[in-house]
């Protein structure tokens, strides 16, 4: 091989390499490899079959980037997008994205949509956008239709549709009338839908209450069954009891009929007393409870054996005797029920306060600080004298 031929071959090889480099640089430049870019990711439930690497990314109909990768997975698709840096400066961070197609059979592209509110900062590298919608292509429709046909046997579907068509043949008028009736019914129901919704919510609340009380209801039904069995087994006794009650009611009717007016009068006379006892019932209760507490303390002192009592008696100086007419009873006490320290009085509460009521008697009227000797009071008591004179 001569030197001239080697030089020609080297020149040809060099020319081929230069041309390949120019083509590669041109393609890379066309793809935007040498332009400043912002890389983002678009998440979608699916990308479809026609979205490929190099697909256009548009905003307001103008190209702003290209798709650099599509990763299809069972949970959806992650579409890698490279935006031109100059265009990305005008794209908000909360922008939206849709995967659209030029035609049903054409390749897909990504279009960026403006957010509802303005004022967001520009989008940055590493951001992730959620795709709002994906256009369905014809091959996806065929794929779904094929899956349906595999699940539903075409021959069985044909038989079913043929039977349905035979059943509806000649029934157009009836079918139209049924549709009109259904429309009339729905028109009447439509204004009542809010009330129906409220009723359904109330029904759900009621069902929740019954669900919580299910155990108690079950126990009640079980007890009712036991009571029913008892009534069945004791029906003869119940019959005798009912007959006795019927006889007693006849006797009671005779007694009550003959004495109805006196009974009514007695009830009327008892009304003021029962009203007063009702008003003072709290005091009666605490007095009885206090008396019971006093009994517990007095039993050990008095013997506490149920058959004997220990007593120690002596004479004590008395208070001022009852005089006439100064101590005549007066019915002007008021104040309502008052228990004071009852039912249980502690040592710190002794002596207990005494409420002086307008009853005509006040043992602390003289305020002597204690009992005093009244000459002649014992003689008056023993000999039943009045104002010092025997009577």
Secondary structure as the mmCIF struct_conf table of DSSP 4:
data_model
#
loop_
_struct_conf.conf_type_id
_struct_conf.id
_struct_conf.beg_label_comp_id
_struct_conf.beg_label_asym_id
_struct_conf.beg_label_seq_id
_struct_conf.end_label_comp_id
_struct_conf.end_label_asym_id
_struct_conf.end_label_seq_id
HELX_RH_AL_P HELX_RH_AL_P1 UNK A 3 UNK A 31
TURN_TY1_P TURN_TY1_P1 UNK A 32 UNK A 34
BEND BEND1 UNK A 35 UNK A 35
STRN STRN1 UNK A 37 UNK A 44
BEND BEND2 UNK A 45 UNK A 45
BEND BEND3 UNK A 49 UNK A 50
TURN_TY1_P TURN_TY1_P2 UNK A 53 UNK A 54
STRN STRN2 UNK A 56 UNK A 59
TURN_TY1_P TURN_TY1_P3 UNK A 60 UNK A 61
STRN STRN3 UNK A 62 UNK A 73
TURN_TY1_P TURN_TY1_P4 UNK A 74 UNK A 75
STRN STRN4 UNK A 76 UNK A 84
HELX_RH_AL_P HELX_RH_AL_P2 UNK A 85 UNK A 88
TURN_TY1_P TURN_TY1_P5 UNK A 89 UNK A 90
BEND BEND4 UNK A 91 UNK A 91
STRN STRN5 UNK A 92 UNK A 92
TURN_TY1_P TURN_TY1_P6 UNK A 93 UNK A 94
STRN STRN6 UNK A 96 UNK A 101
BEND BEND5 UNK A 102 UNK A 106
HELX_LH_PP_P HELX_LH_PP_P1 UNK A 107 UNK A 107
STRN STRN7 UNK A 108 UNK A 113
BEND BEND6 UNK A 116 UNK A 117
HELX_LH_PP_P HELX_LH_PP_P2 UNK A 120 UNK A 121
STRN STRN8 UNK A 122 UNK A 122
HELX_LH_PP_P HELX_LH_PP_P3 UNK A 123 UNK A 123
TURN_TY1_P TURN_TY1_P7 UNK A 125 UNK A 126
STRN STRN9 UNK A 128 UNK A 134
HELX_LH_PP_P HELX_LH_PP_P4 UNK A 135 UNK A 137
HELX_RH_AL_P HELX_RH_AL_P3 UNK A 138 UNK A 151
BEND BEND7 UNK A 152 UNK A 152
HELX_RH_AL_P HELX_RH_AL_P4 UNK A 154 UNK A 168
TURN_TY1_P TURN_TY1_P8 UNK A 169 UNK A 170
HELX_RH_AL_P HELX_RH_AL_P5 UNK A 172 UNK A 190
TURN_TY1_P TURN_TY1_P9 UNK A 191 UNK A 192
HELX_RH_AL_P HELX_RH_AL_P6 UNK A 193 UNK A 212
TURN_TY1_P TURN_TY1_P10 UNK A 213 UNK A 213
HELX_RH_AL_P HELX_RH_AL_P7 UNK A 214 UNK A 233
TURN_TY1_P TURN_TY1_P11 UNK A 234 UNK A 234
HELX_RH_AL_P HELX_RH_AL_P8 UNK A 235 UNK A 258
TURN_TY1_P TURN_TY1_P12 UNK A 259 UNK A 259
HELX_RH_AL_P HELX_RH_AL_P9 UNK A 260 UNK A 279
TURN_TY1_P TURN_TY1_P13 UNK A 280 UNK A 280
HELX_RH_AL_P HELX_RH_AL_P10 UNK A 281 UNK A 302
BEND BEND8 UNK A 305 UNK A 307
HELX_LH_PP_P HELX_LH_PP_P5 UNK A 320 UNK A 322
TURN_TY1_P TURN_TY1_P14 UNK A 324 UNK A 327
BEND BEND9 UNK A 335 UNK A 335
TURN_TY1_P TURN_TY1_P15 UNK A 340 UNK A 343
HELX_RH_3T_P HELX_RH_3T_P1 UNK A 347 UNK A 349
HELX_LH_PP_P HELX_LH_PP_P6 UNK A 350 UNK A 350
BEND BEND10 UNK A 351 UNK A 351
HELX_LH_PP_P HELX_LH_PP_P7 UNK A 352 UNK A 353
BEND BEND11 UNK A 358 UNK A 360
TURN_TY1_P TURN_TY1_P16 UNK A 363 UNK A 364
BEND BEND12 UNK A 365 UNK A 366
BEND BEND13 UNK A 369 UNK A 370
TURN_TY1_P TURN_TY1_P17 UNK A 375 UNK A 376
HELX_RH_AL_P HELX_RH_AL_P11 UNK A 377 UNK A 383
TURN_TY1_P TURN_TY1_P18 UNK A 384 UNK A 384
STRN STRN10 UNK A 385 UNK A 386
TURN_TY1_P TURN_TY1_P19 UNK A 387 UNK A 388
STRN STRN11 UNK A 389 UNK A 390
#
